[in-house]
């Protein structure tokens, strides 16, 4: 008994003895030379009348007597009773901290131990032979710790276990890249600890490392090359059993005892979890990994995960935001439940996911017994974005997602499977991003004895961005095109990468009001706009290459491509190629009864035969400066064409005729048009014989005003012959040549 009391008193009295020896002082820190030969020093206590205070940063080296000395140690009792010391930064050069170095440091709240791959040996605060000892920082109310290196210490019961054992004020811990191992009970009983970051070099975390950390809400495990081995909290308790973690960043896979059962899985039924992010070093999510995490709202899956195991997110009944980061290669998703007796469940069948970003190509079993797809019957899902690394969307992927309103598909997707949007009865907006390769889309139903259903047949689409050339089976057994009979579709934007609008693509889209077709489109297939009974504005953007147009119906008397479209305004920016003749409806805009205004752009070089034939409402036409030829019958039957504008140009413009009659008087190009006002910005060439009706404006008695642009230097014979109401003629240049009878019978007021 006497010996025991003597040992306790000796330890206590020894704690009061402060070393007075020092060799020099530098910027308020006192040093003793350890080895003159190696030029090393250690930090020691200041003189007895002085103390270390405030925020202290120990340097890696100091200069003394013209030499540089490396700081390699902190002497025992160095900071004893420094009650005003609030912050300390220890450099990586320090390899040892002596016993009781921080005895009585009741103000030390901030500690930084800088990174070094070599361990730091630390002593204890007090050793008791009969009861629990005190660890090095026992007296320090540490709140923030940066641990950049591995610590070596006597970790037993008599030394207070670990330097941070039961640090009840400690709230933030960051473990740096110099630490390879966290010993048993490293942060045991740190009941105020709220956030821990574990560096990527840490290979293992010992048992009870976070035991009784009842406030730990944020855990960050940084990316690393190897999995992280973790211990337990004792029998049938996982390492984080005492921690109410809400935010988890898991940058690598965890290895724990008995991984084939749930016993030591640290996140199994972790009901406190709200946000989970799996980093790019994670390759696999094990089966049942987050089973029963009822509070998870947000999940992010790293771009290198190759497999997600069975029931990994079963019973995650609050999961609303799901983000699969961009990544190469396929990600396999197992089922939630498989049964041989009835339909299985997809991986996220228990989760009310509302927002999904899909940055990976998914692989899964689309069978009835596996629940079709991981997102099948996601009745809360409202928005899906498919990233630029995804190359295919499998069958049934979003089937029965009845709240899905918007889908954006990346430009690398080459295939969208069958039934992908079956019964998506709220889907109103689809964006298919620009892409070079064609996109093949499947169907909703194949019917061998009748009309099938197209990919979006269940979707009330209103807006579509089409950035890709689509490929699909145009047979009626597959539902024709993905937009077949989309009666609510009112807005379609076509991207610059689209080369072809295939057959039937907008068949019977009765709400479609306008269409702008970019210059990259080279072909528009047959019946592409059949039944588009609300299409009023059409713009074919300027382009150097011709645009090939199909037809609506091919019969003894066919229908042109836009026969059903009541287009009233047309911008024509390209040369057109099409099949003419009565069997094909003559030309794509012939018989357009609503067409009122046409502008022909500056890239057009020719207007082919019959193009605006029988456009009975056409009232205004502007012809671009590069048009060199207007074919025959182009304006035949245009009984309301009153304004005509030929833009200024350098080359003459060759005009055709409306009817050729070898036995009598023919009809000129504008014979049927009651022109009232014209602007001629270039010289005109036309047949001057009676069989072609002489000139385009011959006996145009409706004509009241004509302007000849500055570039017009001559007019042909009979150009305005018999224009008996032409009272206003403006000649902006100088006419050097006027043909015979050019103004015969014109009451012109120049």
Secondary structure, 3 states (H helix, E strand, C coil): CHHHHHHHHHHHHHHHCCCCCCCEEECCEEEEEEECCCCEEEEECCCCCCCCCEEEECCCEEEECCEEEEEEEECCCCCCCCCCEEEEEECCCCCEECCCCCCCCCCCCEEEECCCCCCEEECCCECCCCCCCECCCCCCCCCEEEECCCEECCCCHHHCCCCCCCCCCCCEEEECCCCCEECCCCCCCCCCCCEEEECCCCCEECCCCCCCCCCCCEEEECCCCCCEEECECCCCCECCCCCCCCEEEECCCEECCCCCCCCCCCCCCCCCCCEEEECCCCCEECCCCCCCCCCCCEEEECCCCCEECCCCCCCCCCCCEEEECCCCCEEEECCCECCCCCCCECCCCCCCCCEEEECCEEECCCCHHHCCCCCCCCCCCCEEEECCCCCEECCCCCCCCCCCCEEEECCCCCEECCCCCCCCCCCCEEEECCCCCCEEECEEECCCCCCCEECCCCCCCCEEEECCCEECCCCHHHCCCCCCCCCCCCEEEECCCCCEECCCCCCCCCCCCEEEECCCCCEECCCCCCCCCCCCEEEECCCCCCEEECEEECCCCCEECCCCCCCCEEEECCCEEECCCHHHCCCCCCCCCCCCEEEECCCCCEECCCCCCCCCCCCEEEECCCCCEECCCCCCCCCCCCEEEECCCCCCEEECEEECCCCCCCEECCCCCCCCEEEECCCEECCCCHHHCCCCCCCCCCCCEEEECCCCCEECCCCCCCCCCCCEEEECCCCCEECCCCCCCCCCEC
